Amino acid sequence: MQIVTAFFRLIRIWNILIIAISISFFYYLIIVPVHKGILSSTLVPFTHIEFILFTLSVVLIAAAGNIINDYFDFELDKEFKPERPIASGIISLNTALYIHAAFVFSGIALGFYLGWTIDNYKIGYLYVICALLLYLYSAFLKKIPLAGNLVISALAAFVFVLPVIFDAVYLNAIHAQNIFENTGYAFNVLLWQMKFYAGFAFLATLAREIVKDLEDKEGDAEYDINTIAVQFGAVAAKIIAAMVILALLAGLAYFIQSFYVVKATKEFLYLGICVAAPVLAALVFLLTAKQNRDYTRVSMFLKIIMLLGIFSIPAFYLFSKTTNL
């Protein structure tokens, strides 16, 4: 039982589940309804089994990234987070490397297979790039101010970009066969949705990564991990994190205003009350933070905000259903 618990902690099971839920919501509550509503078709890029494989391919690469991060943080974690699975000795360094390799190979293989099913196996190379970026992040990039933060944030956003890439290839194929007339319009609708959720994921993750750097400043400084907080100080890191949160608020304001213009009252209220208001509160908490526990609170608050953003997908889907009744 201990080894199972350690394994789940190693791959950060809750983060993995959030990724799986995000992909599922985006695919079944946005992509599939767009196909049915605009194209009047049940034809979609994946069968149910293929979608499960798609989700598995993404979470395998993400889990591998978490494993290799703990592998490279072994010495640091022994001193500052001795309860971590590798630092505690429950999972050895060699075992962690074997699991990482197996996950990376399996995730990439599934990516190439899924690309092959839609006649574009080259999509598999995107998985290779993501796996490589996660490795480089753990080995080098997180030691460079802001570089590692940007990589992790971009990969978080890519969770919403990748299914649209698969659908774009699929829509392009059926458009070439003149099966449907509205494929261009359908893709534009998906692009609008993708920009919102990918942008939200990028900015929310970037803000949280910088706040986590503030939280881990002491350990990072001791092991020459030059984050923004270490290189330029806590004040500079707080200012940059605050600017990112303000950018997130500005983006939310744009979409809130769009919902207001089209009189989408339920969407307007959800985004304003359940997402924008907590983001504003997170900004206040950040600016008043002084100790590590304060940054921990801000980090957890930003994680909750990310969940609220993700759950806007089923909320908006239900709102559209009740509006159409």
N, C-alpha and C positions, 0 to 999 in steps of 0.2 A: 504493500500500500504506500509506503514511504517513497519508493522509487517512482510510482505512478504520479504521486503528488508533485515530486521534484521535476518530473518530465513536463507536467502541465505548467509548472512555474517557469521552467526553462524556455518553453515556447511562448509563454505569456498567453495562456489559453483565453483569457477574457478579451484581450486585444484581437486575437484570432477570430473569436466569435463575432466581435463587432464588425470585422472585415467581411465575414461571411454573411452577416445580416445585411450590411450595407449593399453588397453586391446583389443579394436576393431581392431586396426592396427595389433597387434601381432597375433590375431586369424585369421582374414580374409586375411591378406597379408603375413603371414608366415605359420601358421599351416595348413590352408586350401590348399594353393598352394603345400605344401609338400605332403599332402595326394593325391592331383591330379597328381602331377608330378612324384612322386616316386612309389606310390601305384596304380596309375592310377584309382583312386576311388574317388567318391564324398562322401563316407561315412566318417563322422566326429563325434566327441564326442557329439556335440550339434545340435539340430535343430535351426532355426533362433529364435524361441520363447524361447527355452532353453538358448540360448546365451544371449538374453536380460535379462533373469532371473539371469544368471550367473553374468553379468555386474552389475545388480542391487544389487545382494548379496554382491559384493565387495564394491561398493560405499556406501551401507548402513553401513557396518562396519567402513569404513573410515570416513564417516560423523559422526557416533557415537563417534569415537575417537576425532574428532575436538570439538564436543559438550562437552564431559566430560573434555577436556583440558581447555576450557573456564570456565567450572563450578569450577574447582579447582583453576583457576587463578583469580577468582572473585575479591578478595581483592587487588591483585596486579594490575589488570586491572583498578580498580576504581581510582587508583592513577596515573598510567602511560599510560593507554589506555582507558580512560573513554567513548570513543565512541563505544566500543565493545557492542554487543547486550545485554549481561547479565549485564555488568557493568553499562550500561546506564539505565537499568531498563525496556527496551522495552520487553525483555523476562525474566521472573522470573526464579529464581533458580529451583523451583519445576517444572515449565514447561520444562526447559532444561533437567531435570532428566527424566521426562516422555517421552520426545522425544528420549532421549538417549536409554532408556530401550526398546522402541518400535522399534527403528532402529536395536539394537543389536539382539533382539528376531527375527525380520523379516529376518535379514541377515543370522543368524545361521540356521533358519528354511529352508531358500532357499538352503543353503549349504548342509544340510542333504538331502533335496529333490533331488538336482542335483546329489549328490553321489549315491542316490538310483536309479536314472535313468540309471546309468552305473554299477549297481550291486556292489557298494562299498560305502555304506552310511557313513562309518567311515571318509570319507573325510570331513564330516561336523565338525568333531572335530578340524580340522585345523582352521575353522572359530571361534570356541570357544577360541582356543589359541590366535588367532590374537586379538579378542575383549578383552581378559583378559590382553594381553600385552599392549594394548592401554590404558586400565584403570590403570594398574600398572605404566605405563610411567607417566601419568598425576598426579597420587597420590604420587608416590615415586621415580621412577627411574630417572626422569629428575633433581632430586636434588642430584644425584650422578654423579660426573664428568665422562663424556664420555658414561656412561651406557645408559642414555636416548637417546643420539645421535645414538648409535649403534642400539638400538631397532627400532627407527623410520626409519633408513637407511635400516635395514634388511626387514622391512615391505614394504618399497618402492620397494625393489628388488623383494619381494614376489609376487608383482603384475604380474611379468613376469614368475614366477615359477609356480604359481597356475594353469594357463591354461595348462602348460606342464604336471603337475601332473594328471590332468583330462585326458589328451591325452595319457599319459603313461598307465593308467589303461585301457583305451579303446583299445590301440594298443596291450597290453598284452592279452586282451580278444580275439581279432580277430586273433592274432598270435597262441593262443592255439587251435583255430578252423581250423588252416591251411588255412585261407582264402587268405592271401597274403604272399609272400616269403620275401619281403623287409622291413618288419616292423622294424627290428633291425637297418637297415641303415636309415630309415626315422626318427626313434627316435634319432639317433646320430646327424643327421642334425639339428633337433629341439634343442637338447642339446647345440650345438655350438651356435645357435642363442640366446638361453636362457642365456647362460653364458655371452655373450656380453652385452645384454640389462639389465640383472639383475645386472651384475657387474658395468655397467655404472650408473644405477639408485642408487646402493648402495653408490658408491664413490662420485657421484655428490651430493646426498642428505646429506651424512655425512659432506662433505665440507661446504655445505650451512647451515646445522644445527649448526656447530661450529661458522661460521661467524655470524649467527643470535644470538648466545650466546654472541658474542662480542658486537653486536648491543644493546642487552638487559642487559648488564652487571650491570648497575646501579640499575635497578629494581630488578634483580635477587639477587644481594648482599643484598639489604634491606630486602628481604623476605626469606633469607637463602636458596636460590636455588643454590647449589654449583656446578655450571657448571665449565668447564675447565677455562674459562675466570675469574670466581670469585675465584676459589680455587688456581689457579697457576698464574694468571695475564694475561694481554692482549698479552704480547710478547710470552708466552708459547702457548697460544691459536692460535695465528697467525702462529707460527712455525708448530703446529700440522695440522692446516687447510692447510698450504702450502704443507706439506708432503702428505696429502690426495690428493690434486690436482696434485702433481707430480706423485703419483701412478695412478691417472686417465689418465694422459698424457702417462705414460708408457704403460698402457693397450691399449689406443688408438693407440699408435705407433706400438704395436704388430699386431693389426688388419689392420692398414694401410699398414704395410709391407706385410701382407698376401695378401691383395688386389693387391699390386704392383707385387708380385711374379706371381700371376695368370693373370696378365694384365687386371684386372678389373678397367680400368682407371676412369670411372665415379664414382664408389664407392670410389676409392682411393682419388679422388679430393674432393668429398663431405665430407668425413670424415676428410680429412686434412684441408680444407679451412673453412668449415661450423661448425666443431665441435672442432678439435684440436687447431686451431688458436685462437678461442674465449676462450678456456680453458687456453691457455698460457697468453692471455690478462688478464683473471680473476686473475691469479697468480700474475701478475705485479700490478694490482689494489689492491690486498690484501696486498702485501708487502709494498705498499706505503700508505696504509690507516692509518689515524690517528684519525679521528673523527667519530661519529656515522653515519653521512650522508655518509661517505666513505664506511662504512661497509654495509649500506643500498644499496649502488650502487653495491657492490660486490655480495650481496645476490640476488638482482634482475638480475644481469648479469648471475649468476649461474642458476637461474630459466630459463632464456632464453636459456642457453646452454642445459638444460634438455629438453626443447621443441625441440631444433634443433636435439638432439639425438633421440628423439621419432619420429620426422618427417623423420629421415633417413629410417624408415621402408617403408613408401610409396615411398620414393625416390628410394631406392634400388629395390623395386618391379617394379617400372616403368623402371628403368635401365635394369633389367633382361628381361622385355617384349620387349624393343626396341632392345636389343642385339640379341634376338631370332627371330626377324623379318627377 
